[in-house]
Amino acid sequence: MKSSEAALGQIREALDRRFAEVETIAEQMSSESKIQSFQFVKDPFQQTNPYRLWDLEKSLFDYRMSNHFIVDYYIAYKTSGMFISPRKVYNARQFYSLQLRYDDLSYEEWYAQLFNQYYYKTYKPGMPVQYEGKPYSVVSYMQSFGTKDSGGVITVLINNQQIQEMLRHIDSERGGFAYVADQNGNLISQIGMEPNSTDLKALPIGEGFSQFQWNGQRMLITQTTSSYNGWIYVSAQPEAVVLEKANYIKELTLTVFILALIAGLFVAGFLAYRSSRPVFKMLQLLPLRAGDQQKRPLGNLMDDIRSSVSALVESHDALNSRLEAQIPLLRNVFYDRLLQGGFTSKEEVDAAMEHSRVELYGENLAIAVIQLRGYHAPYNEEMLLELDIVKLNIRDVIGRISMLEEISPQVHDLGENKLALLLHGAGPEAEHFMEKVRLLLYQLYAELKKASNAGLSLAVGTCQTRLTEAYRSYGEAEFLLLHAAWNDQQPILFYDTTELPVPAYFYPSDVEQRLIQLVRSGNRPETVRLMDQIREKNGGVRELPAVVERLLAQELCGTLMKCCEPSGSGEDPLAEELEVVLKASDPALPSTEAIHMLFQTLLQLCRKYEERKRSHNDSLAGKLIEYIDRHYPDPDLSLSILAGEAKTSEAYVSFFFKEQTGMNFSDYLENVRMKEAKRLLAHSSMPISEIASLTGYLSLNTFSRAFKRANGMSATEYRKESCVREA
């Protein structure tokens, strides 16, 4: 059972990482503007839609190439009935006939199941399918996007056979089984349970080790729960099989002892027993492989141990290889999220860097975007291959060049004809750091010109002192690439020293997405900081033309509408914000006044979200305290029961309770019980054992120790002292 617990823990950690990666992929696709734009298209093959469709198809990254855990994924649009995955586009019936077909579902049942509800991080249990004419068993992860009437569904098909292969590594013995169930008890994947039905429910068992009657057998159950998603991992062994092995060891020991007595070789028998005992203990810890006999022959013990240890080493090495293979993908995800402003705190950035094995030192950071000139869309296969070769050459040059001590560069591929260069290091002030950056980039450009004939443009953003604000420097560099006048005499441009010839405003898409995220999260200080930055970039140096200001006001109107999530009630609490959008859209209103009005409304909306979050926290805290005050006599009252009442995880309830009350759950529960115990001791003549039972303690000894620890005296002394005070 210890071995099963360790194996379950390894499987749980591996699957948690896999499922987190799948959810990250689905979230990235659901927020992609190209994917979102097709949800309202009724006929995707008319007018300019085929080109947009081709562009969307080419932009989809084939995650199967780097993650064999994924069989395939596709995006289904409800309005047009179009299904798209990397290098494939079908209508619904073609997709179900040619690409993917469920063995137990008709086309109509499958289509109705796909669009008749809104999915949010939903996992469907493993089901048999025919994928590209080959049989598979898949677990479906489904994520809806857009509106319910005209949105779509992103479905990731996870290879259930790999999950089952992991479960087979557990020593399930004869007649045993293992399964994975979600937080609601629905079986996601299982082995050894009959019948193989997707509507089976998880067994009503607790965490850790327990016993359960199943199919006429008494089973020894090992269970563990994932802290990531609350899923349950269970393995079961028949009690009779375990005792059979125990009896075998008992008989073997007795036989050796009797033979030693008969032969009269007490010393030799004792030494043989002492030498064989560690071997048998080690043998008990090693799992039996599939197809092996239940009893190992005595003559092959060492061979069996050697083969079992070799299998464990190979499994460990294979797991390490898989983890190492995921590192490049994790780094790309980290860099993409950092440049897009996806981190809201330094702690979150540090955790992501540790997870992806990225090291960024120093207080200063600047982003330079390298664009390869002469390559423009549409890209064919030969152009993409040539771009890859040029990028590899650039990486080699950056690796060979003698870098300055204060600056360390990191290269990130932005796709197509762009590379991002993250320049970070320590320095007394930002001006000194940027001066070093200038020297480094000019030296780098000279080396690149010698090593390659490719035309390069380097756009450099301003220096930032916090990693969470790296997206600002990246946005400035991208802004330069779009609006600056490039020539061979000025291949490197810096945002803080470049005068743009065309009047334009600063409001890139990544800044807009971060503003929406901050408003919805109710983070007022960061929202104010970002608004001040937008104001500074759009009027701090020179006044914007009226036409440009009007365009910026219209962009902010769209941002405000995206922040206004519709509620399910009859009244719309965000009607005031929508009315501001209508006022700001009026051409008669001056652009400056409209922008100021929109900023104030966004800040007001941020306060609403903050108050809503605070109100929810107060309500939940009151609910938890009320539950403890009513159920403290229950000796089984624990953090897991409280988490079930709040419908969330134990870790979150523990953190939330400490944050709201300033006390741990166990300390608060003990204070409530001690308060009632002191009241009963002072105002009643009940025996102390009965008071212990009424206040939630299973035994008098446990109550006595807790009372003396909390009050500095025993319960008997407290009762005597209370009687003296009343007299």
N, C-alpha and C positions, 0 to 999 in steps of 0.2 A: 504493500500500500504506500510505503514511503517512496518507492521507485515510481509508482503510478503518479503520486503527487508531483514529484520532480518533473516527470515527463509531461504531465498536464501543464505545469507552469511554463515549460519551454514552448509547448504548442501554443499556449495562450499569448505569450509574448510575441511569438512569430506571427500569429494571425492578427494580433492587435496592430502590428506595424503594417501588415499587408492591407488590412481593412482601412487604416488611416490613410494609406497611400491612395487606395481606390476612392475614398471620400474626397481627398484633396483633388484628384483628377476630375471627378464629377463637378466639384465646386468651381474649379478653374473653367471648365467648359460651360457651366451654366451662367457664369458671369461674362463670358466672351461676347463682345458686341456683335460679331459676325453671326454667331449662333442665335442670339436674341433677335436679330433683325429679321429672321425668316419666319418667326412665329405668326406674323400677320399676313404672310404671302399666301394667296390662294392657289395661284398657278405658278410654280417655281420655274417653269420652262418657257416663259414668255418674256418678251421685251429684253430688259438688261439682266433679268434674274439668272439665266444660265451662266453668264460670266461670274456673277456673284456666287452662284452655287459652286462653280469650278474653283473659285478662289477659296471658298470655305472648305471644300474637300481637300485642297492642297495644304491648307493651314492646319488641318487636324493632324496631330502627332500620333504615330502608330505606337502606342504604349506596349503593345504585345512584343515588340522587338526587345524591350528592356525589362519586361515583367512577364514571365511565362505563367504567372498566377492568373493572368487575364486571358480568357479565350478570345473575346472580342468585345467591342462596345459600339453602340449606335445611338443616334439621336432621332427621335420620332416626333414629327410635327402634327398636331391635331388638325389644324386648319387645312393644310394641303395634303395630308396623308403621306408625306414624304419621309423616307428613312435614309439616313446618311451615316456612313462610317468611313474610316480611312480607305480611300480609293474605291468606294462603292456608293452608288445612289440608286434607290429603288422606290417604287410606290409600295403601299402596305401589302397588297396581295403578292406582288412579285417577291418582296423580302421574305414573306412567310413561306412561299413555295420554293424559292431557290436558295435562300441563305440560312434561315433559322426556322425550325418547326418543332413544336413541343409534342411529344408522343401522346400525352393524355389530354391535349386541348385542341379543339377545332379552331379554324381561323376566326370565326365570329367570337368564340369565347375568349381567345387570346386578345383580339382587338378591343373588346369591351373591357376586359381586365386592365388593359394598358392605359385607357384614357378615361375610365369612369370614376376615378378618384385622383386626389392630389397626393403625390408621394414626397416624403421628406426623409432622406436617409433610411429608406426602406429596404430590407433584405427579404427576398423570397427564398424559401427552402430549396435544397437541391432537387432538381427534376431532370428526367431524361429528355434529351433533345437530339435532333438531327441538325448538325451545323456543317454547312458546305458538303452535305451528303455523308458525313461521318457521325457515329453516335458519340454523344458526350453526356455527362451529368454536370449541370451548372447550378450555381447559386446566383440569383439575379439581384444586383444592387440597383435601385431605382431612385432617381432624383428628378422631380418636376421643376420646370422653370416657366416664367411668364405667368399669364393669367390662366384661370381654370378653363375658360371657354376657348381661348386661342393660343394656348401655350404649347408645351411639349414635354417630353420625358427623355431623360438621359438614362440609358440602361447599360450597366457594365456586367458582362457575363464572366463569372468567376469559376475557375475549374474546380468543381466539387471533388473530382478524383484526387487532386493534390491534397485537399483537406482530409479526405478519407485515408490517404496514404500516411499523413501525419498521425492520425488516430490509430493506425495499425502498428505504429511503433510502441504503443502502450501495451504492456503485458496484460491482455484481457482474459487469459487462461481459457479453459474449456467452458463453453456456455456463457462467457462474459460478453460485455458490450461496452461501447464508448460513444458519446455523442456531444455535440455542441448545440446549445439552445440559446435563443435571444432572451432579453430581459423580461419578455412576456411569457416565457415558457414554451415558445414554438421551436420545434427541432429544425435546425439549419442543416446539419449534416450528422450522420451516424453510421456506425458499423455494428453488426452483431444483433440488431433489434429486428424482430419480425412481428407483423408484416412491415415491409418497407413503404410506409405511408407518410406523406408530408404533413398530415394533420395530427400526428402524434404530439403529445404534450410531454414536457419534462417531468421527471419524477419529483414528488413533493418531499425533497430531502434538504438537509441543511448544509452549511459550509463545513469543509474538513472531512473527517471520517465518520461514517454512520453505517447502519444496517437497514436492509429493506427486503421485503418479501416480493419476489417477482417471478411469475410463471412457475409457481410451486417450489422455487428455490430461495434459500436465504442468501442474499448477496451482500458482500462487503463493498461499500460505496466510497469512492474518493471524489470530492467535488471542490472546485475552485472557481472564483468569480473574477471576471476582468474588471479592473478599475477604470478602464478606458470607455467601455460601452455597456458594462453590466451583464455581459453574456456569461453563461454558465457552461463549464467544461466538466464532464463527468466520466469516470471509468468505473466498471463494476467487475468483481471477481466472485465466483461461487465460493461460499464458505467451505463447502465440502472439499473442493479442490485444494484450497489453502491448507486445511487440516490434514489432507492426505499427504502433503509434503512434510508437514510437521511430524506425523506418525512415522513417515519413512526415516526421517533423521533420528527419531527416538529409537526405532528398531535397530538402525545401523549402529548407534552408540551402544545399545545393550548387547548386540552381537559381538562387537569388538571387546567389550568388558568380559563377557563370558569366556570367549576364546583365550583371553589373557589369563583368566583364572585357571582354566583347564590346562593350558600349556605350562603354567607356573612361571611364566616370564612376566612378572609384574612390572619390572623396570622397563622392559622392552615395550610392553603394552602401554604403559604410561607415556613413554616418549612418543610412541606412534599416535596416541590420542592427542597429545599436546601439539604435535606437528600437523595433524590433519584438521584440527579445529579451525584455524584461520582460513584454511582452504574452503571448508564447508560454509563458513560465514560469508566469505566472498562469493561463493557460488549462489547463496540465497539471494544476494543483491543483484545478480546478473539476470536479465530477462531471458526467457526461452524464445528462440526464434520460431517463426511459423513453420510447421511441419516437423519440428523436433519432438521427441518423446517427452512425456511428462516426467519420467524419471531418467536422469542421466546415468549412463553406465559408469561403474567405478573406474574402469581402466582408461577412460577418456576424459577424466576430470580436468587435467591441466590443458589438454587440447581444447576442451570446451571453453574453459576460462580464457585461454589465449584468443580463440576466435571471437568470443563475446566482447572482450576488451578491444580487439581490432575493429570490430563492427562499430563500437562506441566511438573510437578515435576517428574512423572514417566519417561517421555521422557528424561529429563535432567539426571536422575539417570542411565537410560539405556545407554546414550551416555558416561557418566563417566565410567561406567563399561566396555564398549568397549575400551575406551582409556586405562584404567588400564590393560586390557588383552593384549594390544599391547606392554606394557613396557618391558617384558622379551625378546620379539623378537627384539625390538629396541636395547636393551643392547647387545644381542648376535651379532647383525650386527655391532654395534660400536666397540666391542672388536675385532671381526674378521678383520674389516677394519684397526683398530689401529695396530694389529699384522702383517698385510700384507703391511703396509706402504702406506695406501690409503689416508692419510691426508698430505697436502703440506704446511699448515700454522697453527700457534697456534690459530688464530681466528676460523678456520674451526673446529679444535678439540674442542674448547670451546663451539661452537654452537652445535656440535653433542652431547657433554656431557650434556648440558642443555636439549636438546630434549629427550635424553634417560634416564635422571635423574641419571647420573653417576657422582661421585665426586672423583677426583684424586688430592690430595694435595701434596705439596712439590716440590723441584727442582730436586730430584733424582728418577730414576725409573730403576728397573731391572726385567727381566722376568725369571721365573723358570718354566720348563716343567716337570710335574710329569707323569711318564709312569708306568702303572701297568704291572708288569712282569707276565708271565704265560698265557697271552691272545694274541693269534695271529690269523690273518685271515686264512681261511674264518670263519666269525662269524655266529653262528646260533642264534636262538631266545633265548635259555637258557643262552648262554654266554653273550648276550647283556643285558638280565635282571640282571644277576649276576653283570656285570660291572656297571649298574646303581645303584645297591644297594651299591657296594663298594664306588662309587663316592659320594653318599649321606652320607655315613659314614665319608668319608674324609672331606666333607663340614662341617659336624657337629663338627668334631674335630677342624677344623680351626676356627669355630665360638666360641667354648668353651675355646680355649687356651688363656692364658693371654699374649697379644701381647705387644711388646715394644712400648714406646710412640712415637719414631721417625718413626716407620714403620707401614703402614696400608696395609693389603693384600686384593686383589680382586681375586676371583676364576672364571675362564671361562672354560667351557667344550669344548674341541677340538674335541670331537667325539671319538668313539671306546674306546681305552685304554689310552687316554691322557687327562690331565688337565693342564691349564696354570694358573700360580700364578703370578699376577701383584703386585710387592712389590714397594710401593712408600712412600716417606716421605721426611722430611727436614733434612739437615745436613750441617755442615760447608764445607765438601769436600767429594768427591766420595769414598775415601779410608775408611773414618769413616763410611759412609753409608753401604758399602759392608761388613765391619766387623760386623755391627749390623745384616745384612742379614744372615751372616754365623751363628751367634748365634741363630737367629730365626729359620732357617731351620733345624739345628741340634735338637733344642728343639721340633720343629714340627715333625720331623722324629721319635723321641723317643716316642712322644705321639701316633703317628699313628701305631707304632709297638705294643704298648700296646692295642690299640683299635681294630686292625685288623691284620690278618695273611697274608694279601696280600703283595707280593713282590713289592717294589717300587724302582724306579730310578729317581733321581732329577738332572736335568741338568740346570745350572744357567748361563745366559749370563752376559755380563759386564754391568756396571752402565752407564746410559744415562741421560743427563741433559735436554733433550727436548722431549716432548711427541711425536713429529713427527718422532723421531728416535727410538721409542720403537721397531720397526721391526728389528733393528739391534741386540738388545739383544735377541729377540725371534729367529732370524736366527742363532745366535751363540749357543743357547740352543739346537735347533733342530740339528745343526751340530754336537754337542757333542753326542746326542743320536745315531746318525748314525755311527760315526767314533770312539768313545771312547771305551776302553775295560772296561766293567762293571763287578763288582763282589760284594759279600756281604760285603767285608771289606771297600769298597769305594762306598756307595750307593749315595753319593752326590758329584758331580764334578762341578768345576767352570771353565769357559772358559779361564779366564786369568791365571790360575795356572795349567792347565792340559796339559801335553805333550801327543800328539796323537801318538800312535805307528805306524800308517799307514800314509805315506805321502799323503796328499790330499790338494786340493785348496779350497778357500772360495769363493763361488759364488752361493748361494741358489737362488731358483726360485723367492722368494719375492724381493730379491735385484735386480734381472734382471728386474722384472716387474716395479719396481720403477725407474730404470735407463731409461727404454723405455719411461715411463710416463714423466720423467723430460726432456728428449731430445725432445720429440714431443711437449711439452708445451713451449720450448724455455727458460727454467729456467737455465741459465748458472751457477750462483753461487752454487745452490744446486747440479747441475750436476758435477761440479768440486769437491765439497765436497764429493759426493758419490764415484767418481773415486779415490780420495785420500784414502778413507777408504778401497776400494777394493785392491789398491796397498799395503797399509799397512798390510792388513790381509794376503796377498799372497807374503810376502817377507820381511816384516818389522822385524820379529824375526829370521827367518832362510830362506835360499834360497831354492826354490822349485826345485825338480828334473826336468830334461828336459822333461820327458814324461808327468808329471803333468802340466808343463807350456804349452805344446802343447795342452793338453785337455782344459785348460783354454782359450787358443787362439781360439780354435774351438768354444767354448761356446760364446765368444765375437763376432765371425763371425756371429753366428746365431742371436745374439742380434742386430747387425748392420743391418742385413737383415730385421728383424722385424720392425726396426725404419724407413726403407725406404718404404714409402707408394707409390704405383704406381700412376702416374698422368694420367688424361684423355687426355692429348695432345699428339701430335705425338712425340715430343722430351721428353726424360726422363731426368729431371734435376738431378736425383740421380744416373746417370750412373757412376759418379766418385766414389761414395761410393761403388757401387757394384764391381767396378774394384779393389778397395782396398780389398774387401772380397776375390776376386780371388788371389790377391797377398799374403795376409796373410795366405791363405790355402795352399800355396806352401810349401812342406816339406823342400825344400832347404833353406828357409828363417828362420833365428834363431827365436826361440819362443819369446825371450825377445823383439826383434825388432818388431815382428808381434804384440805383445800385445801393445807396445808403439804406433805403427801405428794405431791400431784399436781405442785406446783411443783418439788419436788426431783427427781421422776421426769422431768419435762420437761427440766430442766437436765442430768440424766444422759443422756437421749436425745440432747441437743444435743452432748454430749461424744462419744457414739458416732459420730454423723455426722461430727464434726470429725476423729476418729481414722481413720474410713473414708476420708475425703477425703485425709488426710495419707498414709495407706498407699498409696492409688492413685498419688499424686504421686511417692512414693519408688520404687514399682515402675516407673513410666514413666521416671523419670530414670535408673534403673539399666539399663533396656532400651535407652535412647538411647545411653548411654555405652558399653555393651557392643557395640552396633552400630557405633559409630565406631571402637572399638578393633579390631574384626575387619575393617572395610572401608576403613581409612585408605589402603591402597595404591591404591584405585580413584581415578583422577584425576577422574572424573565425580561423586564424592561431593559432594552439595550439600544445602542446607536443604530443597529440594523433595523429594529422595529420602528424607530423614529424616522429613519430614511424611507422606509416603506410608507409611513403615514404621509410624509412630504412628497412622495413619488420622485425621489432623486437618489443620488449615490450617498454612501456613508461618508466618503471623504468630503463631499461638498457640505453635508449637514454639519459635520464636525467643524469645518472652517467657518461656516455661516453662523453657527451657534456661538462660537468663541468671539467672532467679530461683533455680533449684535449684543451679547450679554457680558462680554469680558471674562467669562468663565468657561472652563471645559464642561462638556456634558456630564461627565462622571462627578465632578465637583458640585455642579448645580443639583444633580439628583441626590447626592449625599446630604447637601444642606437642607433640601426639602424634607427628606426622611428624618434627619436629626431634629428639625423644628417640630415635626409632629410627635416624635418620640419624647422630646422634652415636655411637650404639652400633656401627653398621656401620663408620664411619670409624675408630673406635678399635680395633676387634677384628677387622677383616678387611682384605684387600688388594684388594677390589673397586674397579673404576674409579668415579670420582665420578659419571659419567653413568649407570652401572648402579644406583648407590645412589639417584640422583634418581628413576629409573623405579620402583624398588621402594618408594619412600616416597610415590608418588602425584603426581609432577610430570611434566608432559609434555615439558619441555625442560630442558637443563642450565642455560640462562640464568635461567629462572624459579626453579630450585632454588637457584642461587648467590645471587640477590638475596634470596630469602626467608631463606637460612641466615645471610647477613651481617647482615640486618636483625634477626634474632632473637638472634644470638649475638655480634655485634660484631666478628666476624672471618670470613674466608672458610673454605670447607670444607678447602682445602689447608693453610692455616695451622693449623686445628684438628687435622688428622691429624698434622702435624709435631709440634705441641705434645704430643699424646697419646703419640706415640712417644718423645719426650724424657722424659716423666714415667715411662713404663714402664721405660725404660733406667736 
